[in-house]
Every structure is written in C-alpha cells, then in structure tokens.
Amino acid sequence: MRGHLLMSAGRGPQECAWAVAQLLRRLEADAARQGLVAHRVQTVPGDRPGTYRSVLLQITGDGAEEFVGSWTGTLCWQAPSPYRASTGRKNWYVIAQPCEVDTPRSSFAEGDIDIVACRTGGPGGQHRNKASTAVRATHRPSGIVVVVDTERQFSQNRRIALELIRQRLEHDDDAAGRAVTTSRWRIHDELVRGNPARTERPAT
C-alpha cells in the first residue's frame, strides 16, 4: 500500500517553511515507528537553509492510507520564531493534503479496437456510394469512436482510424496529467490558519 502527501507552507512567512521542515522530521519519525517508509519525492527549499516551502512525500507500507489521513489537514508547529525574537507569535501553520502524483497511461492495442466497414453519404463519386470503404473504429476500453471516409480504399481508412485513436488516447492522457498537476498546486492555497487538525511542539 502507498499514498502521497503534499506538505506546504502556502503563502506564509519564512517561519512556516521552517515549520514544514520540523513537521517533516516529526512525520518521518512517526512513520518509522509504525513500520512505514516515508520517501521524499520532491522538495522545494525555502529561503533559509534547511527549510522547505513544500515537500511531496510517498508513504509506503501496511496502513499507509490511514497514516496519510492522520497527517492530513492544517498542521501547527508551536514554537517561538528562530528568526525574529521580537515577534510573540508561536503558532506556525502548514497545509498537508493527500494528492495524486501521476495518472496511468492508456494502452494502445489493435485487439482493443473494433473495426467495421460502412458506407457514408456525401460527395465522393459512384465508387464511394457502392462500396463500403469507410471505417468505423471503436476503442472498447475508452469508448472512443472515429469514422474515417477520406480515402477510397478501406485499408487506408483503417490505418488513419487507428492513428486517430492513438492520438486521442495520448491527448486524453496528457490532459489528465495536467489536471493532476493543477490540483496538486492548488493545495498550496488551501491553508486555513487556526483550528489545526494536529499540533506538534519541540521535544522537551
């Protein structure tokens, strides 16, 4: 089992990037105690050394989804600022949300495509009207259907139909991948300060 979790300082001050680093270490220690593996898939460093604007984690092992759920929501690191002694603020908020990292690519196999010869109307001469040279191709897994009648030979229309389906699958896969990336970046703006789901403090 595995799950992915994105931790982000959102648009918070530099202390929030520091809080991400502190909470990250706390999370990794918690995962190790539960026999899980927390792998840092991607990190975006903060302005200060050792801090992070965001961290994308992959949690692997039995109970990974439950673990991700236990660290989901607004997280609070409660400690004085290490950078500004004058500020009295001690609560630094971080957002943590499960997310998708990649989408499966659609497989293209001619065995998944039903090819049917058909006739189409419109201009094209007597040959097109009498012969079933057009092609109706249906990709069963996705439901994509294309009809090709641009050529006068069935074999050529068949070749074009297969290529059109391949292109449609690639286009749909690319669009799904962009949607996943967009949804992941939206997490950075979802931070709600106050009423944290989890509050952590430095060990005493």
Secondary structure, DSSP 8 states (H G I E B T S, - for coil): -EEEEEEE-TT--HHHHHHHHHHHHHHHHHHHHTT-EEEEEEEEE-SSTT-EEEEEEEEESTTHHHHHHHT-EEEEEES--SS-TT----EEEEEEEE-----------GGGEEEEEE---SSSHHHHHHS--EEEEEETTTTEEEEE-SSSSHHHHHHHHHHHHHHHHHHHHHHHHHHHHHHHHHGGG----SS-SEEE----
